[in-house]
Amino acid sequence: MKSPTRGRLRRTFSTRRRVWTGVIAAVVLAAAAGTVATAATSTSSTTAAKVSAPTGPTALSLTFPTATGTTNLTATKAVSGTYDGGLKRFQGWGGSQDEDQDPLFDVANGGTLKNVIIGNKAGDGVHCEGTCTLQNVWWEDVGEDAATQKGKISGQVMTIDGGGAKKADDKVFQQNGPGKMVIQNFVVQDFGKLYRSCGNCSSQYQRSVEVSNILVAAPGKSLAGINTNYKDTATFKWVRLYDSSKKISICDKYTGNNTGKEPTKTGSGADGTYCKYSSSDITYK
């Protein structure tokens, strides 16, 4: 006959073992969750060059720099870390508005492209695969687009600091992924749209653009096009325009879609919610 006391002790030990097994499993799961969260954070963390936001309007010139030499690319140049082009002119292919051209430069998440002049065979310009910085980059004759934010990382920031673009039949900068684009200390002339949040991409996101200290010269159509149905925002400060007829729209609003159809334009102008600027932020020269 088994001892009741021994049976109770065995049951108590078994219960305690199950409790401790559950505790250990919970700790392991928590640790794993912490690892996953850290991995997700580290995926979007970057080492892209840090640039300071303008604190006011500064002198900008529509004169483009003189190239120090010319490099002909035969394939897309991948950029990770920092690539300094030494103000050489880079030529590639295309030079038209044809869709789906390859870019001359593909900048990885955390990368910086600086001191580059892109010539008239520009392909699809520059692609950014996450947070990146384009510093003192000049487009002499924009092809399909000057640069496109392609990354799909939440919270990514594409910063265009300095430089300029001209001869853009359509868009200068296109944002396809989520996050924010910053355009500052930049000059643009003879263009369609300075910035466009993709109006008909198959994956749509809430996007934002911040434009500050830029010099604009007509002809041009608009500085920004955003999708209000996805809660996009565009903010402007210290914008100076050579546009005596005032034909360049500051901010156009659209209803975007994910079907590939042409988006519907719904309005233009400041509203304090989507298009954010006041009359003092815009100066006509």
BAFINU-234746 format. One line per field, with one value per residue: residue number from 1; residue in one letter; z, x, y of N, C-alpha, C, O in turn. Coordinates in steps of 0.001 Angstrom, whole numbers. Atoms other than C-alpha are relative to their C-alpha. Layout:
<kelums>
pos	NUM, ...;
code	a, ...;
nz	Z, ...;
nx	X, ...;
ny	Y, ...;
caz	Z, ...;
cax	X, ...;
cay	Y, ...;
cz	Z, ...;
cx	X, ...;
cy	Y, ...;
oz	Z, ...;
ox	X, ...;
oy	Y, ...;
</kelums>
This chain:
<kelums>
pos	1, 2, 3, 4, 5, 6, 7, 8, 9, 10, 11, 12, 13, 14, 15, 16, 17, 18, 19, 20, 21, 22, 23, 24, 25, 26, 27, 28, 29, 30, 31, 32, 33, 34, 35, 36, 37, 38, 39, 40, 41, 42, 43, 44, 45, 46, 47, 48, 49, 50, 51, 52, 53, 54, 55, 56, 57, 58, 59, 60, 61, 62, 63, 64, 65, 66, 67, 68, 69, 70, 71, 72, 73, 74, 75, 76, 77, 78, 79, 80, 81, 82, 83, 84, 85, 86, 87, 88, 89, 90, 91, 92, 93, 94, 95, 96, 97, 98, 99, 100, 101, 102, 103, 104, 105, 106, 107, 108, 109, 110, 111, 112, 113, 114, 115, 116, 117, 118, 119, 120, 121, 122, 123, 124, 125, 126, 127, 128, 129, 130, 131, 132, 133, 134, 135, 136, 137, 138, 139, 140, 141, 142, 143, 144, 145, 146, 147, 148, 149, 150, 151, 152, 153, 154, 155, 156, 157, 158, 159, 160, 161, 162, 163, 164, 165, 166, 167, 168, 169, 170, 171, 172, 173, 174, 175, 176, 177, 178, 179, 180, 181, 182, 183, 184, 185, 186, 187, 188, 189, 190, 191, 192, 193, 194, 195, 196, 197, 198, 199, 200, 201, 202, 203, 204, 205, 206, 207, 208, 209, 210, 211, 212, 213, 214, 215, 216, 217, 218, 219, 220, 221, 222, 223, 224, 225, 226, 227, 228, 229, 230, 231, 232, 233, 234, 235, 236, 237, 238, 239, 240, 241, 242, 243, 244, 245, 246, 247, 248, 249, 250, 251, 252, 253, 254, 255, 256, 257, 258, 259, 260, 261, 262, 263, 264, 265, 266, 267, 268, 269, 270, 271, 272, 273, 274, 275, 276, 277, 278, 279, 280, 281, 282, 283, 284, 285;
code	m, k, s, p, t, r, g, r, l, r, r, t, f, s, t, r, r, r, v, w, t, g, v, i, a, a, v, v, l, a, a, a, a, g, t, v, a, t, a, a, t, s, t, s, s, t, t, a, a, k, v, s, a, p, t, g, p, t, a, l, s, l, t, f, p, t, a, t, g, t, t, n, l, t, a, t, k, a, v, s, g, t, y, d, g, g, l, k, r, f, q, g, w, g, g, s, q, d, e, d, q, d, p, l, f, d, v, a, n, g, g, t, l, k, n, v, i, i, g, n, k, a, g, d, g, v, h, c, e, g, t, c, t, l, q, n, v, w, w, e, d, v, g, e, d, a, a, t, q, k, g, k, i, s, g, q, v, m, t, i, d, g, g, g, a, k, k, a, d, d, k, v, f, q, q, n, g, p, g, k, m, v, i, q, n, f, v, v, q, d, f, g, k, l, y, r, s, c, g, n, c, s, s, q, y, q, r, s, v, e, v, s, n, i, l, v, a, a, p, g, k, s, l, a, g, i, n, t, n, y, k, d, t, a, t, f, k, w, v, r, l, y, d, s, s, k, k, i, s, i, c, d, k, y, t, g, n, n, t, g, k, e, p, t, k, t, g, s, g, a, d, g, t, y, c, k, y, s, s, s, d, i, t, y, k;
nz	0, 110, -1062, 440, -71, 1149, 1197, 14, 328, 1422, 747, -207, 815, 1407, 253, 8, 1214, 1107, -159, 393, 1456, 614, -211, 886, 1367, 141, 83, 1326, 974, -170, 560, 1457, 442, -84, 1109, 1218, -12, 249, 1404, 805, -192, 631, 1444, 445, -449, 1140, -187, 1040, -457, -705, 504, -825, 664, 113, -1027, 706, 1414, 301, 1415, 912, 1371, 1054, 771, -346, -69, 1132, -303, -65, 901, 378, -156, 702, -670, 855, -875, -1214, -1032, -1342, -1001, -1419, -659, 663, 1254, 387, 1418, 334, 1003, 1363, 707, 265, 1109, 49, 1100, 22, 273, 425, -1041, 0, -1329, -375, 292, -1156, -507, 64, -1354, -914, -1320, -1022, -1254, -768, 881, 369, 1297, -78, 975, 1272, 1064, 894, 1320, 735, 92, -1450, -370, -1059, -1022, -1242, -840, -1420, -520, -1409, -402, 750, 194, 1264, -407, 1089, 1238, 1040, 1184, 1090, 936, -686, 860, -468, -1209, -532, -1079, -483, -1253, 297, -1187, -641, -1435, -753, -617, 789, 388, 1130, -103, 1111, -593, 998, 1360, 823, 1137, 1064, 1174, -417, 656, -948, -1411, -466, -1062, -155, -1236, 127, -1272, -1136, -627, 258, 867, -354, 1114, -575, 599, 1329, 1087, 1057, 1096, 1179, -580, -135, -1431, -821, -852, 125, -733, 1044, 11, 406, -287, -496, -1465, -343, -1384, -369, 267, -258, 587, -593, 979, -623, 593, 1386, 1029, 1094, 1185, 1033, -96, -881, -233, -1425, -918, -666, 199, -1107, -26, -1271, -531, -791, -1070, 295, -329, 615, -775, 750, -636, 709, 1417, 862, 1366, 1170, 697, 25, 279, -1130, 531, -697, -1186, -1145, -532, 628, -764, 825, -591, 536, 57, 128, 1156, 1189, 763, -194, -1169, 237, -695, -737, -401, -163, -948, -1439, -755, -1404, -377, 942, 589, -1158, 199, -5, 1064, -338, 332, 1451, 493, 1437, 322;
nx	859, -809, 163, 707, -913, -900, 784, 211, -1279, -268, 907, -478, -1217, 418, 640, -1042, -792, 765, -36, -1329, -107, 742, -749, -1167, 496, 393, -1225, -578, 836, -210, -1315, 119, 738, -917, -944, 713, 225, -1282, -338, 830, -507, -1303, 201, 307, -1005, -843, -1187, -6, -581, 895, -72, 776, 1116, -211, 620, 496, -404, -1402, -233, -78, -235, 467, -1162, -453, -1461, -718, -454, -1447, -320, 1176, -56, 1091, 430, 652, 934, 329, -1044, 558, -637, 241, -902, -54, -737, -276, -325, -983, 628, -90, 1273, 243, 904, 395, 838, 1335, 128, 1382, 1000, 446, 138, -729, -1427, -871, -637, -1457, -474, 946, -558, 525, 452, -1115, -1043, -91, -587, -303, -885, 175, 766, 573, 143, 1261, 410, 173, 813, 949, -670, -473, 977, -345, 630, 349, -482, -1210, -267, -578, -582, -668, 172, 545, 521, -44, 1098, 670, 579, 1327, 95, -1332, -240, 1215, -69, 535, 10, 1285, -272, 786, -773, -1170, -83, -878, -348, -711, -573, -829, 133, 1046, 468, 680, 458, 784, 1302, 1043, -344, -1382, -99, 1170, -12, 847, 108, 482, -990, -92, -1040, -412, -667, -445, -1163, 32, 481, 664, 471, 484, 385, 1423, 286, -1187, 208, 1292, 301, 559, 1465, 671, -832, 772, -39, 109, -344, 9, -1329, -131, -1151, -326, -754, -441, -1124, -204, 99, 773, 80, 923, 1331, 240, 1434, 349, -1074, 310, 1280, 190, 1263, 664, 732, -960, -456, -1303, -161, -1118, -281, -904, -579, -1060, 47, -134, 325, -31, 1224, 742, 1422, 500, 669, -456, 789, -830, 389, 1189, 581, 562, 494, -848, 558, -992, 427, -740, 731, -448, 679, 854, -391, 1158, -149, -1346, -139, -159, 1218, -349, 71, -795, -957, -272, -854, 706, -480, -1348, -964, -185, -427, -187, -1098;
ny	-1189, -1214, -994, -1218, -1154, 72, -339, -1441, -629, 191, -891, -1378, -174, -23, -1295, -1026, 167, -586, -1457, -503, 193, -1111, -1241, 18, -193, -1408, -796, 237, -701, -1440, -315, 71, -1186, -1126, 107, -367, -1446, -640, 213, -885, -1360, -152, -21, -1353, -935, -285, -819, -1025, -1267, -902, -1367, -924, -669, -1451, -840, -1177, 6, -301, -297, 1128, -438, 888, 418, 1341, 103, 579, 1352, 196, 1102, 774, 1448, 679, 1224, 990, 715, -745, -7, 170, -851, 248, -936, -1311, -88, -1375, 10, -1023, -876, 511, 226, 1412, 266, 1399, 466, -605, -1418, -220, 186, 1391, 591, 1216, -25, 237, -1214, -54, 299, 634, -295, 904, -585, -524, -490, -1417, -332, -1426, -640, 701, -647, 1007, -624, 113, 1411, 135, 1148, -370, -793, 611, 702, 65, 1210, -177, -1317, -335, -1425, -442, -1282, -711, 764, -874, 668, -971, 279, 1111, 1013, 421, -821, -256, 962, 653, 743, 1333, 847, 283, 26, -976, -1067, -376, -1404, -304, -1410, -632, -1201, -650, 508, -589, 787, -745, 755, 1169, -86, 400, -144, -14, 1002, 864, 794, 1185, 703, -778, -874, -1440, -539, -1353, -689, -1262, -658, 599, -863, 751, -839, 718, 1294, 286, -9, 192, 1179, 674, 1215, 859, -74, 1238, 1175, 1146, -121, -1411, -324, -1411, -548, -1431, -676, -1296, -778, -1252, -729, 409, -1031, 594, -855, 459, 580, 1122, 224, -8, 383, 1270, 665, 944, 734, -318, 1161, 775, -902, -599, -1425, -719, -1213, -872, -1185, -732, 351, -1180, 376, -870, 419, -1268, 240, 808, 1186, 1208, 323, 397, 1310, 588, 1104, 1067, 1238, 1055, 1345, 1065, 793, -398, -1010, -1370, -568, -1160, -1226, -511, -1398, -550, -1098, 245, 287, 191, 1411, 787, -942, -854, -1176, -1272, -898, -480, 1038, -5, -1306, -88, -910;
caz	0, -1059, 1543, 1203, 2265, -423, -3042, -2009, -2201, -5696, -6885, -5333, -7062, -10381, -10077, -9236, -12194, -14573, -13116, -13532, -17050, -17903, -16382, -18333, -21557, -20943, -20371, -23587, -25543, -24071, -24977, -28504, -28801, -27650, -30269, -33014, -31949, -31916, -35345, -36744, -35236, -36494, -39975, -40126, -38275, -40580, -40953, -43728, -43542, -41035, -42458, -40621, -41464, -42742, -40144, -42755, -46434, -47744, -51056, -53869, -57513, -60660, -62072, -62166, -61253, -63887, -64028, -63089, -65547, -67067, -66128, -68402, -66553, -68308, -65337, -62198, -59565, -56101, -53212, -49586, -47012, -48592, -52211, -53133, -56882, -56728, -58904, -61917, -64544, -64756, -67988, -68511, -70806, -71786, -71496, -72137, -70165, -70804, -67753, -65966, -66867, -64597, -62315, -62616, -58829, -56356, -52788, -50009, -46728, -44748, -47806, -48933, -52483, -52711, -55124, -58303, -61593, -63657, -67388, -70144, -70308, -66871, -67040, -63942, -62020, -58426, -56439, -52643, -50851, -47410, -45415, -47568, -48230, -51619, -50965, -53610, -56466, -59757, -62645, -65886, -67893, -65901, -67561, -66255, -62753, -60983, -57868, -56429, -52894, -53409, -49907, -47894, -44408, -41959, -40863, -43623, -44572, -47925, -47692, -50685, -49417, -51899, -55624, -58346, -61340, -64688, -67886, -66131, -68465, -65641, -62058, -60343, -57145, -56729, -53433, -53758, -50264, -46807, -44663, -45403, -48072, -47219, -50002, -48859, -50182, -53701, -57059, -59812, -63230, -66340, -64738, -64402, -60702, -58100, -55877, -56332, -53833, -56033, -57066, -58334, -56879, -56033, -52405, -50939, -47726, -45825, -46959, -46172, -47783, -46227, -48633, -47353, -48722, -52431, -55540, -58391, -61959, -64494, -66536, -64142, -63205, -59468, -56463, -54864, -55588, -52648, -52001, -49385, -49129, -47750, -45380, -47157, -46092, -47765, -45771, -47311, -45931, -47613, -51188, -53781, -57316, -60566, -61929, -62905, -64142, -60975, -62994, -60847, -58325, -54846, -53739, -55692, -54041, -55493, -54676, -55105, -55828, -55928, -59225, -61621, -62846, -63309, -59947, -59767, -58927, -56265, -55597, -54953, -52350, -48630, -46285, -43010, -43021, -46127, -47867, -45115, -45807, -45517, -47929, -46030, -46912, -50656, -52319, -55973, -57475;
cax	0, 1369, 1934, -599, 2135, 4501, 1721, 997, 4706, 4968, 1913, 3312, 6689, 4959, 2879, 5927, 7833, 5019, 4982, 8741, 8559, 5920, 8036, 11124, 9102, 7703, 11198, 12445, 9486, 10004, 13669, 12799, 10264, 12891, 15302, 12685, 11859, 15518, 15994, 13083, 14469, 17982, 16613, 15356, 18299, 20812, 24154, 23121, 24860, 23265, 22427, 21129, 17754, 17826, 17106, 16184, 16566, 20127, 21612, 21082, 22138, 20602, 24118, 25155, 28712, 31288, 32037, 35562, 35429, 33043, 32396, 30329, 28366, 27309, 25376, 23716, 26270, 25346, 26073, 26373, 27985, 29127, 30088, 31689, 31691, 34076, 31662, 32265, 29536, 28025, 26398, 24440, 21573, 18102, 17545, 13811, 10582, 10271, 9045, 10966, 14459, 17303, 18784, 22363, 22766, 21021, 21570, 21168, 19417, 21769, 23733, 24869, 25531, 27315, 29041, 27692, 26536, 24169, 24245, 21670, 21703, 20223, 18056, 15862, 18362, 18833, 16913, 16888, 16174, 15472, 16820, 19390, 20978, 21632, 23986, 25042, 23715, 22924, 20764, 21555, 18773, 16335, 15369, 12423, 12748, 15706, 15378, 12836, 12299, 11811, 12326, 9491, 10903, 8559, 9907, 12503, 13672, 15107, 16966, 17954, 20317, 21777, 22122, 19608, 17700, 16464, 14795, 12397, 9448, 7528, 8648, 11894, 11379, 8992, 8073, 6772, 7415, 6331, 8043, 9259, 11156, 13100, 14074, 16216, 18760, 17793, 17292, 14935, 14084, 12191, 10255, 6888, 6518, 9228, 7718, 5000, 3683, 2860, -762, -1364, 1227, 5, 1105, 38, 1123, 785, 3692, 5056, 7399, 9143, 10415, 12567, 14968, 14529, 14886, 12458, 12526, 9714, 8570, 7111, 3772, 3747, 6022, 4171, 1410, -14, -2824, -5215, -7131, -3938, -3376, -245, 1163, 3419, 5076, 6842, 9200, 11357, 10321, 11478, 10113, 11074, 7541, 6117, 2844, 2454, 1522, 3473, 1145, 2602, 626, -1821, -4173, -5271, -7307, -4778, -5439, -3669, -5147, -2801, -5458, -4683, -5419, -8072, -6989, -9256, -7787, -4770, -3474, -2845, -5421, -3508, -4091, -2531, -845, 876, 2246, 1311, 1749, 4889, 6538, 6316, 8203, 7975, 11056;
cay	0, 3402, 6065, 8977, 11384, 10104, 10414, 13998, 14865, 13336, 15312, 18526, 18020, 17297, 20460, 22574, 21066, 22062, 25585, 26008, 24542, 27165, 29945, 28898, 28677, 32167, 33557, 31934, 33317, 36777, 36682, 35593, 38365, 40831, 39512, 39861, 43399, 44334, 42782, 44768, 47959, 47276, 46639, 50219, 51765, 53382, 55056, 57450, 60817, 63147, 66556, 69594, 71049, 74642, 77297, 79880, 80735, 80678, 81771, 79268, 79482, 78036, 77602, 73951, 72912, 71985, 68270, 67202, 64304, 61761, 58140, 55887, 53227, 50018, 48614, 49959, 50961, 49655, 52017, 50925, 53146, 56424, 56939, 60285, 60857, 63812, 65839, 63615, 63315, 59837, 58704, 55527, 54712, 55833, 59529, 59191, 58923, 55170, 53268, 50494, 51657, 50595, 53250, 54442, 54192, 51892, 53118, 50559, 51245, 53476, 54575, 58031, 59225, 62558, 64926, 63353, 64896, 62743, 63510, 63231, 59418, 59114, 55974, 55962, 58060, 56922, 54321, 54399, 51100, 52538, 55447, 57219, 60601, 62198, 65081, 67588, 65441, 67213, 66011, 67846, 66183, 64045, 60759, 58719, 60225, 61804, 59624, 57206, 55982, 52238, 50849, 49331, 49918, 51613, 54983, 55250, 58747, 59766, 63075, 65199, 67882, 70348, 69779, 70443, 69099, 70381, 69175, 66804, 66216, 64566, 63928, 64804, 62778, 59847, 58174, 54628, 53274, 54413, 57026, 60526, 62417, 65571, 68007, 70906, 73415, 72338, 74077, 72936, 74352, 73247, 70393, 68699, 67823, 68244, 65519, 62915, 60409, 57426, 57726, 54202, 51815, 48309, 48862, 52178, 53900, 57125, 59307, 62746, 65243, 68226, 70886, 73750, 76346, 75625, 77780, 77126, 78443, 78134, 76388, 73857, 72334, 71632, 71268, 68365, 65891, 63921, 61435, 62770, 59492, 57911, 60866, 62125, 65491, 68056, 70859, 73860, 76526, 79151, 78434, 80995, 80935, 82608, 82308, 85698, 84210, 82096, 79028, 76576, 74938, 74544, 71492, 69314, 66843, 63499, 60433, 57650, 53983, 50628, 49446, 51205, 53634, 57307, 59017, 61703, 65238, 66737, 70175, 72375, 74780, 75056, 73554, 73128, 69366, 67861, 70802, 72776, 76247, 79894, 82780, 83857, 80527, 81260, 84110, 85088, 86721;
cz	0, 1118, -546, 0, -1194, -1279, -110, -386, -1481, -833, 125, -858, -1478, -368, -102, -1270, -1204, 61, -478, -1489, -737, 120, -950, -1442, -238, -144, -1377, -1059, 82, -598, -1507, -538, 27, -1139, -1292, -65, -292, -1466, -895, 106, -732, -1516, -495, 548, -1106, 404, -1086, 579, 657, -551, 851, -815, -91, 1137, -600, -1443, -153, -1503, -804, -1416, -981, -886, 481, 43, -1273, 400, -20, -927, -317, 173, -681, 694, -1009, 787, 1241, 1033, 1373, 995, 1387, 753, -735, -1291, -389, -1449, -425, -1065, -1437, -598, -295, -1084, -2, -1266, 32, -351, -488, 1193, 50, 1423, 148, -491, 1276, 469, -246, 1346, 800, 1403, 1054, 1211, 828, -842, -280, -1350, -12, -1134, -1335, -955, -931, -1321, -690, -303, 1427, 419, 985, 1194, 1159, 690, 1423, 617, 1476, 397, -746, -73, -1377, 234, -1164, -1288, -1002, -1205, -1132, -965, 515, -1024, 446, 1252, 463, 1081, 529, 1314, -212, 1235, 602, 1517, 706, 638, -780, -415, -1144, 13, -1229, 519, -998, -1371, -752, -1158, -1021, -1134, 403, -629, 950, 1418, 205, 1053, 156, 1277, -140, 1335, 1098, 482, -502, -1002, 416, -1187, 501, -718, -1463, -1022, -1093, -1054, -1176, 372, -32, 1456, 756, 806, -298, 892, -967, 84, -329, 191, 576, 1526, 342, 1491, 256, -152, 353, -701, 699, -961, 644, -701, -1403, -924, -1245, -1165, -1023, -1286, 953, 263, 1480, 833, 681, -399, 1042, -71, 1346, 577, 769, 1095, -223, 459, -745, 742, -728, 870, -921, -1460, -814, -1447, -985, -890, -37, -244, 1102, -470, 719, 1268, 1134, 432, -629, 795, -928, 865, -655, -7, -101, -1178, -1272, -854, 269, 1181, -357, 812, 643, 419, 109, 1113, 1449, 664, 1479, 455, -868, -651, 1012, -341, 94, -1093, 280, -318, -1476, -454, -1504, -321, -1396;
cx	892, -299, -725, 930, 926, -731, -216, 1282, 294, -860, 468, 1215, -364, -616, 1041, 844, -719, 27, 1323, 236, -702, 740, 1171, -425, -371, 1214, 631, -781, 207, 1329, -40, -724, 880, 988, -648, -208, 1285, 393, -799, 489, 1312, -122, -229, 989, 1024, 1240, 84, 510, -1049, 182, -911, -1120, 285, -702, -548, 443, 1473, 151, 143, 161, -529, 1150, 491, 1522, 588, 552, 1528, 475, -1285, 258, -1212, -312, -670, -988, -228, 1114, -663, 807, -423, 1050, -58, 802, 102, 481, 977, -474, 337, -1399, -113, -1068, -341, -725, -1322, 51, -1384, -928, -517, -26, 922, 1445, 784, 592, 1497, 611, -1134, 597, -669, -501, 1210, 1092, -82, 694, 241, 925, 20, -794, -496, -341, -1301, -412, -150, -803, -1093, 730, 546, -1167, 526, -772, -363, 333, 1301, 137, 622, 479, 795, 11, -749, -442, -82, -1166, -710, -601, -1410, -371, 1430, 346, -1329, 272, -716, -164, -1379, 134, -804, 918, 1218, -79, 995, 243, 769, 485, 971, -236, -1130, -361, -659, -360, -673, -1384, -1135, 480, 1500, 168, -1320, 148, -986, -232, -553, 1063, -51, 1098, 260, 757, 402, 1251, 180, -504, -609, -521, -407, -401, -1517, -427, 1314, -118, -1368, -18, -748, -1517, -685, 873, -859, 3, 5, 222, -330, 1429, 20, 1228, 171, 936, 408, 1239, 297, -180, -585, -55, -934, 778, -52, -1485, -365, 1199, -284, -1377, -150, -1384, -696, -750, 919, 653, 1421, 33, 1214, 161, 1064, 476, 1066, 130, 56, -178, 248, -1159, -947, -1488, -670, -800, 409, -832, 927, -327, -1307, -452, -700, -679, 777, -723, 1123, -303, 767, -707, 563, -753, -768, 489, -1234, 137, 1447, -17, 47, -1341, 283, -8, 907, 1095, 253, 1003, -883, 586, 1420, 1072, 365, 340, 208, 1034, -172;
cy	1235, 968, 1215, 1195, 18, 372, 1493, 706, -116, 939, 1442, 274, 109, 1337, 1096, -88, 603, 1513, 555, -165, 1127, 1320, 91, 240, 1452, 894, -139, 749, 1502, 415, -16, 1204, 1221, -3, 430, 1499, 743, -132, 933, 1427, 193, 13, 1415, 1032, 176, 770, 1059, 1313, 877, 1415, 876, 620, 1497, 745, 1290, -58, 359, 191, -1286, 532, -1033, -482, -1361, -42, -597, -1366, -86, -1114, -743, -1489, -615, -1320, -928, -859, 859, -133, -82, 829, -461, 806, 1325, -91, 1467, -8, 1072, 974, -412, -136, -1498, -137, -1480, -369, 759, 1466, 352, -185, -1437, -552, -1214, -26, -313, 1322, -24, -374, -636, 92, -872, 771, 427, 615, 1491, 124, 1498, 428, -741, 881, -1100, 677, -345, -1439, -511, -1219, 402, 601, -799, -694, -61, -1161, 72, 1415, 287, 1514, 211, 1425, 601, -840, 870, -827, 1033, -163, -1246, -966, -345, 789, 254, -1017, -510, -701, -1327, -874, -166, -68, 1090, 1040, 434, 1477, 144, 1504, 441, 1341, 629, -596, 672, -907, 916, -953, -1299, 119, -349, 263, 146, -1096, -736, -800, -1150, -705, 881, 985, 1430, 300, 1442, 580, 1375, 518, -423, 1013, -876, 963, -874, -1427, -173, 123, -181, -1286, -590, -1229, -908, -72, -1301, -1242, -1133, -67, 1483, 199, 1467, 510, 1480, 533, 1338, 726, 1317, 547, -524, 1203, -651, 972, -637, -297, -1195, -131, 54, -428, -1330, -492, -1085, -632, 218, -1192, -944, 851, 521, 1447, 553, 1323, 819, 1160, 594, -462, 1286, -419, 1133, -453, 1198, -197, -834, -1217, -1288, -197, -436, -1426, -466, -1218, -983, -1052, -1134, -1337, -1018, -912, 336, 1041, 1392, 613, 1266, 1200, 618, 1457, 409, 1034, -420, -264, -244, -1440, -861, 850, 1106, 1098, 1237, 882, 497, -1034, -18, 1403, -58, 1077, 572;
oz	791, 1585, -1571, -879, -1801, -2145, -1197, -1151, -2103, -1807, -847, -1472, -2207, -1444, -1003, -1821, -2057, -967, -1234, -2121, -1730, -811, -1568, -2170, -1304, -943, -1969, -1937, -942, -1265, -2164, -1550, -877, -1683, -2080, -1115, -1038, -2077, -1849, -885, -1375, -2207, -1576, 200, -1906, 1525, -1339, 1761, 134, -636, 1346, -1992, 819, 1597, 111, -1813, 502, -2281, -441, -1725, -733, -1795, 1664, -650, -2029, 1442, -841, -1061, 190, -234, -403, 783, -1875, 209, 1564, 1304, 1745, 955, 1706, 262, -1137, -1309, -555, -1758, -1596, -1781, -2327, 119, -818, -970, 403, -2288, 944, -1425, -1092, 2316, 720, 2220, -834, -761, 2383, -338, -443, 1412, 726, 1713, 1221, 1397, 1112, -305, -75, -1562, 239, -1702, -1820, -550, -1426, -1356, -52, -755, 1985, 1616, 787, 2341, 994, 799, 1649, 499, 2098, -376, -724, 219, -1747, 399, -1678, -1949, -666, -1668, -1072, -1604, 210, -1988, 442, 1260, 126, 1054, 550, 1450, -365, 1205, 376, 2189, 334, 1262, -300, -595, -1026, -83, -1583, 774, -1319, -1534, -320, -1417, -668, -1199, -119, -175, 838, 1827, -568, 887, 180, 1557, -193, 1553, 845, -72, -890, -1058, 655, -1660, 825, -1239, -1913, -701, -1381, -730, -1400, 75, -260, 1842, 402, 918, -493, 792, -1537, 1130, -112, -548, 1217, 2122, -103, 2307, -667, 362, 462, -945, 990, -1268, 1125, -1149, -1646, -593, -1727, -971, -1367, -1506, 1163, 66, 1863, 359, 975, -585, 1141, -737, 2361, 1791, 1521, 1731, 739, 561, -1024, 879, -1223, 1627, -1560, -1916, -618, -1908, -762, -1760, 746, 215, 1082, 71, 601, 2161, 908, 633, -482, 1305, -1886, 2066, -1822, 561, -292, -1214, -2296, -1858, 1297, 1177, -1304, 2025, 1, 881, -141, 1468, 1805, 343, 2262, 1563, -361, -688, 1263, -459, -3, -1690, -652, -354, -1879, -165, -2013, 195, -1846;
ox	1828, -1434, -301, 849, 1166, -150, -123, 1249, 773, -386, 429, 1311, 188, -364, 990, 1250, -91, 134, 1366, 873, -190, 758, 1408, 220, -90, 1218, 1075, -194, 274, 1436, 549, -326, 819, 1324, -42, -15, 1281, 903, -260, 516, 1534, 703, 235, 897, 1229, 1367, 1162, 321, -2150, 1303, -1943, -948, 892, -1769, -1065, 1214, 1968, -716, 912, -313, -449, 929, 779, 2176, -109, 1191, 2182, 1677, -2346, 1300, -2346, 538, -1417, -1723, 578, 1599, -1434, 2037, -1612, 2165, -1135, 1915, -917, 1550, 1353, 338, 434, -2388, 815, -2166, 459, -108, -1581, 514, -1595, -479, -1514, 878, 1366, 1988, 297, 819, 2078, 1657, -2283, 1581, -1888, -172, 2096, 2089, -1116, 1767, -676, 1672, 1067, -1754, 299, -1089, -2269, -1534, 727, -935, -1781, 317, 1433, -2255, 1715, -1996, -648, 109, 2229, -802, 1577, -326, 1737, 1040, -1752, 284, -886, -1589, -317, -1239, -2297, -1382, 2340, 1423, -2326, 1257, -1937, -915, -2270, -660, -722, 1919, 1983, -1164, 2149, -698, 1787, -318, 2007, -1040, -1678, 317, -1246, 112, -349, -2206, -2232, 581, 2301, 993, -2391, 1218, -2198, -1293, -935, 2161, -1101, 2121, -673, 1728, -459, 2058, 1294, -1303, -109, -1038, 155, 318, -2266, -1054, 2124, 850, -2344, 848, -1761, -2083, -1890, 735, -1878, -950, 880, -57, -573, 2372, -1024, 2187, -803, 2022, -445, 2113, 1354, -874, -77, -277, -791, 1868, 942, -2241, -1273, 2088, 646, -2309, 698, -2280, -286, -936, 441, 1620, 2138, -1003, 2177, -796, 2047, -296, 1830, 1194, -765, 442, -164, -990, -1894, -2302, -1885, -1859, -271, -828, 1897, 582, -2340, 361, -1366, -429, 560, -1806, 2284, 132, 599, -159, 1197, -1984, -428, 675, -2274, -835, 2349, -1067, -285, -2340, -647, 438, 1717, 2258, -621, 2201, -2108, 1607, 2170, 2255, 1317, -393, 909, 970, 658;
oy	1353, 1075, 1749, 2053, 1062, 1027, 2064, 1671, 832, 1524, 2196, 1337, 933, 1880, 1933, 935, 1231, 2182, 1526, 677, 1643, 2124, 1129, 995, 2001, 1830, 845, 1381, 2182, 1444, 843, 1781, 2055, 1049, 1155, 2113, 1722, 807, 1493, 2157, 1219, 611, 1779, 2209, -736, 1263, 1596, 1602, 1048, 1916, 423, 938, 2063, 338, 2151, -943, 1276, -205, -2176, 1625, -2236, -1283, -1544, 736, -1273, -1511, 558, -1343, -382, -2004, -226, -2206, -472, -1658, 1732, -1232, 803, 851, -466, 984, 1765, -618, 2138, -535, 1123, 1558, 432, -291, -2115, 408, -2324, -666, 1544, 1849, 1404, -414, -1703, -303, -1809, -1098, -86, 2224, -1091, -1019, -199, -580, -828, 1943, -379, 1097, 2126, -440, 2279, -369, -1171, 1536, -1899, 1654, -760, -1663, -1171, -1474, 1404, 437, -1636, -129, -287, -1214, -951, 2347, -521, 2254, -472, 2342, -3, -985, 1499, -1706, 1963, 801, -2372, -545, 509, 1490, -504, -1612, 213, -1428, -1365, -1848, 653, -726, 2261, 692, 1271, 2029, -269, 2292, -155, 2238, 46, -1514, 1686, -1901, 1940, -2089, -2366, 916, 197, 1420, -380, -1995, -131, -1339, -942, -1289, 2024, 1055, 1943, -382, 2208, -11, 2193, -251, -690, 1893, -1964, 2032, -1946, -2381, 777, 1109, -1038, -2039, 134, -2098, -503, -392, -1435, -2216, -878, -569, 2226, -680, 2244, -91, 2123, -199, 2032, 234, 2063, -196, -1107, 2165, -1664, 2167, -1810, 233, -1890, 820, 792, -1135, -2081, 290, -1972, -115, -344, -1275, -1792, 432, 794, 2103, -161, 2086, 269, 1746, -129, -880, 2183, -1377, 2271, -1307, 1279, 604, -1033, -1537, -2307, 651, -1161, -2231, 186, -1990, -589, -1154, -1459, -1479, -654, -2063, -326, 1498, 1628, 606, 1975, 1103, 760, 2054, -392, 1568, -1551, 380, -438, -1740, -1636, 446, 1936, 841, 1161, 541, 785, -695, -687, 2349, -933, 2193, 1361;
</kelums>
